[in-house]
Amino acid sequence: MTGHLASTGAAIYAIELDALLLSRLQRLAKKFPNLTAVPGDVLETDLAALAAGRRIRLYGNLPYYITSPILHHFFMFAGQIDDIHIVIQEEVAMRLTAKPQTKQYGYLSVATQLYTRPEFVLRIPREAFSPPPEVGSALVTLRLPGERASLALRDEAAFLDFVKLCFSQKRKTLVNNLRPLAKPDIVREALAAQSLRLDARAEQLTVSQFAAIQDCLTTGR
């Protein structure tokens, strides 16, 4: 994948923590002067500094066990990123692209769709990997910006904390999950203001509805 990207002539920065894979990238960089092998953990990498003012496109096969932290790190640089193309666990790919009222829809769906417009591109058979993983894989494309472009969020971190609270116990209603934040009657008023059922659950709300409910509970509007 890195060789294919480097062959385009664009400036490529390949971030790699594994010493063996890093050495392969360094050898590949001798063939492509536009390729820079960057040793280190992507979770600690300043992507904006690497880009040095250029727009960013991200490509990668993400470690399945830390997909969510990596995505949240990417979203910190959302203002500089045009799109993200990643191979991840199929189950997680379905969560990123899930719509409200579906089983897969949850906090990660909302966070991803706040920043991006996700597309489930294709499933990848286990036999395509060596060694084959124990789980299915998929290619996902995340195009930016997401819904945040049309929302006037004052504090995105606070919004995501709010969404996380809404999903804290998925089987319970928003009235119950939001008790640490507001009294039940106040939550019901906020739901009614958005023409939502008073027994609504988090999995039924769109990103914009979460934003509207949070705004109503924090500002009283």
ZATORPA-554637 format. One line per field, with one value per residue (C-alpha): residue in one letter; chain; x negated, y, z. Coordinates in nm, 3 decimals, decimal comma. Each point is the difference from the previous one (the first is absolute). Layout:
ZATORPA-554637
code <- a / ...;
unit <- A / ...;
east <- X / ...;
north <- Y / ...;
up <- Z / ...;
END
This chain:
ZATORPA-554637
code <- m / t / g / h / l / a / s / t / g / a / a / i / y / a / i / e / l / d / a / l / l / l / s / r / l / q / r / l / a / k / k / f / p / n / l / t / a / v / p / g / d / v / l / e / t / d / l / a / a / l / a / a / g / r / r / i / r / l / y / g / n / l / p / y / y / i / t / s / p / i / l / h / h / f / f / m / f / a / g / q / i / d / d / i / h / i / v / i / q / e / e / v / a / m / r / l / t / a / k / p / q / t / k / q / y / g / y / l / s / v / a / t / q / l / y / t / r / p / e / f / v / l / r / i / p / r / e / a / f / s / p / p / p / e / v / g / s / a / l / v / t / l / r / l / p / g / e / r / a / s / l / a / l / r / d / e / a / a / f / l / d / f / v / k / l / c / f / s / q / k / r / k / t / l / v / n / n / l / r / p / l / a / k / p / d / i / v / r / e / a / l / a / a / q / s / l / r / l / d / a / r / a / e / q / l / t / v / s / q / f / a / a / i / q / d / c / l / t / t / g / r;
unit <- A / A / A / A / A / A / A / A / A / A / A / A / A / A / A / A / A / A / A / A / A / A / A / A / A / A / A / A / A / A / A / A / A / A / A / A / A / A / A / A / A / A / A / A / A / A / A / A / A / A / A / A / A / A / A / A / A / A / A / A / A / A / A / A / A / A / A / A / A / A / A / A / A / A / A / A / A / A / A / A / A / A / A / A / A / A / A / A / A / A / A / A / A / A / A / A / A / A / A / A / A / A / A / A / A / A / A / A / A / A / A / A / A / A / A / A / A / A / A / A / A / A / A / A / A / A / A / A / A / A / A / A / A / A / A / A / A / A / A / A / A / A / A / A / A / A / A / A / A / A / A / A / A / A / A / A / A / A / A / A / A / A / A / A / A / A / A / A / A / A / A / A / A / A / A / A / A / A / A / A / A / A / A / A / A / A / A / A / A / A / A / A / A / A / A / A / A / A / A / A / A / A / A / A / A / A / A / A / A / A / A / A / A / A / A / A / A / A / A / A / A;
east <- 0,000 / -0,276 / -0,185 / 0,312 / 0,056 / -0,364 / 0,012 / 0,247 / -0,277 / 0,190 / -0,171 / 0,055 / -0,070 / 0,018 / 0,037 / -0,111 / -0,066 / -0,115 / -0,380 / 0,012 / 0,264 / -0,177 / -0,320 / 0,199 / 0,140 / -0,345 / -0,122 / 0,302 / -0,078 / -0,333 / 0,202 / 0,249 / -0,151 / 0,350 / 0,051 / -0,102 / 0,005 / 0,104 / -0,088 / 0,248 / 0,351 / 0,274 / 0,189 / -0,282 / -0,063 / 0,078 / 0,155 / 0,030 / -0,370 / -0,083 / 0,228 / -0,167 / 0,298 / 0,109 / 0,340 / -0,004 / 0,122 / -0,040 / -0,040 / -0,065 / 0,058 / 0,085 / -0,081 / 0,346 / -0,031 / -0,065 / 0,215 / 0,215 / -0,290 / -0,167 / 0,318 / 0,044 / -0,361 / 0,068 / 0,308 / -0,217 / -0,137 / 0,337 / -0,055 / -0,301 / 0,129 / 0,183 / 0,064 / -0,101 / -0,024 / -0,051 / 0,019 / 0,159 / 0,196 / 0,328 / 0,207 / -0,150 / 0,050 / 0,370 / 0,012 / -0,167 / 0,252 / 0,308 / 0,318 / 0,234 / 0,255 / -0,249 / -0,175 / -0,350 / 0,069 / -0,178 / -0,243 / -0,271 / 0,256 / 0,091 / -0,362 / -0,101 / 0,296 / -0,058 / -0,335 / 0,042 / 0,233 / -0,080 / 0,039 / -0,033 / -0,196 / -0,058 / -0,050 / -0,344 / -0,029 / -0,219 / -0,209 / -0,122 / -0,221 / -0,303 / 0,055 / 0,381 / 0,170 / 0,268 / 0,252 / 0,137 / -0,146 / 0,128 / -0,116 / 0,169 / -0,026 / 0,064 / 0,047 / -0,020 / 0,165 / 0,280 / 0,302 / -0,210 / -0,017 / 0,371 / 0,013 / -0,095 / -0,167 / -0,172 / -0,204 / -0,041 / -0,163 / 0,293 / 0,241 / -0,169 / 0,006 / 0,373 / 0,054 / -0,202 / 0,227 / 0,307 / -0,129 / -0,132 / 0,271 / 0,134 / 0,315 / 0,109 / 0,183 / -0,165 / 0,199 / -0,177 / -0,348 / 0,001 / 0,095 / -0,358 / 0,044 / 0,363 / 0,322 / 0,237 / 0,261 / -0,262 / -0,116 / 0,358 / 0,052 / -0,313 / 0,119 / 0,346 / -0,155 / -0,162 / 0,325 / -0,158 / 0,170 / -0,038 / -0,131 / -0,254 / -0,332 / -0,336 / -0,005 / 0,302 / -0,160 / -0,191 / -0,318 / 0,189 / 0,264 / -0,268 / -0,137 / 0,345 / 0,074 / -0,337 / 0,051 / 0,345 / -0,128 / -0,305 / 0,147 / 0,368 / 0,093;
north <- 0,000 / 0,242 / -0,075 / 0,066 / 0,333 / 0,100 / -0,075 / 0,287 / 0,250 / 0,162 / 0,066 / -0,314 / -0,036 / -0,360 / -0,021 / -0,334 / -0,124 / -0,354 / -0,011 / -0,270 / 0,177 / 0,330 / -0,143 / -0,112 / 0,351 / 0,151 / -0,226 / 0,099 / 0,368 / -0,045 / -0,076 / 0,283 / 0,332 / 0,133 / -0,265 / 0,068 / -0,282 / 0,143 / -0,215 / 0,022 / -0,050 / 0,154 / 0,083 / 0,236 / 0,143 / 0,362 / -0,047 / 0,374 / 0,048 / -0,279 / 0,153 / 0,341 / 0,194 / -0,253 / -0,167 / -0,356 / -0,332 / -0,298 / -0,362 / -0,296 / -0,350 / 0,084 / -0,229 / -0,136 / 0,023 / 0,377 / 0,111 / 0,231 / 0,189 / 0,045 / 0,137 / 0,246 / 0,109 / 0,054 / 0,205 / 0,243 / 0,110 / 0,003 / 0,354 / -0,110 / -0,338 / -0,054 / -0,373 / -0,318 / -0,348 / -0,279 / -0,377 / -0,093 / -0,281 / -0,053 / 0,025 / 0,343 / 0,109 / -0,075 / 0,207 / 0,299 / 0,002 / -0,102 / 0,206 / 0,082 / -0,269 / -0,279 / -0,243 / 0,116 / 0,371 / 0,131 / 0,254 / -0,078 / 0,046 / 0,347 / 0,104 / -0,115 / 0,164 / 0,323 / 0,038 / -0,202 / -0,147 / -0,372 / -0,253 / -0,378 / -0,068 / -0,376 / -0,312 / -0,157 / -0,380 / -0,138 / -0,181 / 0,339 / 0,028 / -0,196 / -0,137 / 0,010 / 0,188 / -0,165 / 0,272 / 0,149 / 0,320 / 0,289 / 0,310 / 0,319 / 0,349 / 0,299 / 0,328 / 0,329 / 0,212 / -0,179 / 0,144 / 0,230 / 0,235 / 0,078 / -0,005 / 0,290 / -0,206 / 0,210 / -0,289 / -0,317 / -0,193 / 0,084 / -0,107 / -0,338 / -0,046 / 0,074 / -0,258 / -0,255 / 0,061 / -0,046 / -0,343 / -0,096 / -0,263 / -0,066 / -0,181 / 0,288 / 0,312 / 0,339 / 0,116 / -0,262 / 0,032 / 0,378 / 0,006 / 0,104 / 0,305 / 0,107 / -0,087 / -0,232 / 0,271 / 0,228 / -0,277 / -0,075 / 0,367 / -0,004 / -0,312 / 0,146 / 0,318 / -0,218 / -0,193 / -0,314 / -0,270 / 0,048 / -0,356 / 0,049 / -0,184 / 0,123 / -0,239 / 0,185 / 0,345 / 0,157 / 0,203 / 0,326 / -0,113 / -0,081 / 0,352 / 0,155 / -0,196 / 0,091 / 0,366 / -0,003 / -0,162 / 0,222 / 0,335 / -0,048 / 0,090;
up <- 0,000 / 0,092 / -0,323 / -0,203 / 0,174 / -0,037 / -0,373 / -0,044 / 0,075 / 0,286 / 0,333 / 0,207 / 0,373 / 0,117 / 0,378 / 0,144 / 0,353 / -0,085 / -0,051 / -0,271 / -0,205 / 0,051 / -0,150 / -0,305 / -0,038 / 0,029 / -0,281 / -0,208 / 0,064 / -0,182 / -0,313 / 0,050 / 0,113 / 0,067 / 0,272 / 0,358 / 0,254 / 0,336 / 0,304 / 0,284 / 0,126 / -0,214 / 0,322 / 0,095 / -0,347 / -0,083 / -0,343 / -0,064 / 0,064 / -0,248 / -0,262 / 0,041 / -0,132 / -0,263 / 0,001 / 0,136 / -0,135 / 0,232 / -0,106 / 0,225 / 0,127 / 0,360 / 0,294 / 0,075 / 0,379 / 0,000 / -0,294 / 0,212 / 0,166 / -0,340 / -0,153 / 0,286 / -0,051 / -0,371 / 0,082 / 0,198 / -0,339 / -0,178 / -0,126 / -0,205 / -0,127 / -0,331 / 0,029 / 0,183 / -0,155 / 0,251 / 0,030 / 0,331 / 0,162 / -0,188 / 0,317 / 0,076 / -0,361 / 0,036 / 0,317 / -0,164 / -0,284 / 0,200 / -0,014 / 0,291 / 0,087 / -0,075 / 0,234 / -0,096 / 0,061 / 0,307 / 0,139 / -0,259 / -0,280 / 0,127 / 0,058 / -0,348 / -0,171 / 0,189 / -0,173 / -0,320 / -0,261 / 0,027 / -0,279 / 0,031 / -0,320 / -0,004 / 0,207 / -0,011 / 0,031 / 0,277 / -0,261 / -0,126 / 0,310 / 0,112 / 0,253 / -0,035 / 0,289 / 0,210 / -0,087 / -0,319 / -0,141 / -0,209 / -0,181 / 0,116 / -0,147 / 0,226 / -0,186 / 0,182 / 0,117 / 0,180 / 0,176 / 0,218 / -0,300 / 0,042 / 0,380 / 0,226 / 0,272 / 0,263 / 0,141 / -0,206 / 0,284 / 0,229 / -0,273 / -0,037 / 0,378 / -0,014 / -0,275 / 0,198 / 0,300 / -0,219 / -0,108 / 0,345 / 0,042 / -0,346 / 0,109 / 0,221 / -0,110 / -0,030 / 0,301 / 0,211 / -0,151 / 0,033 / 0,369 / 0,098 / -0,222 / 0,039 / 0,177 / -0,191 / -0,057 / -0,156 / -0,232 / -0,101 / -0,085 / -0,216 / -0,181 / -0,055 / -0,143 / -0,270 / -0,062 / 0,142 / 0,204 / 0,374 / 0,026 / -0,280 / 0,014 / -0,122 / -0,295 / -0,146 / -0,022 / -0,288 / 0,057 / -0,036 / 0,249 / 0,256 / -0,051 / 0,041 / 0,320 / 0,150 / -0,085 / 0,158 / 0,321 / 0,039 / -0,103 / 0,077 / -0,358;
END
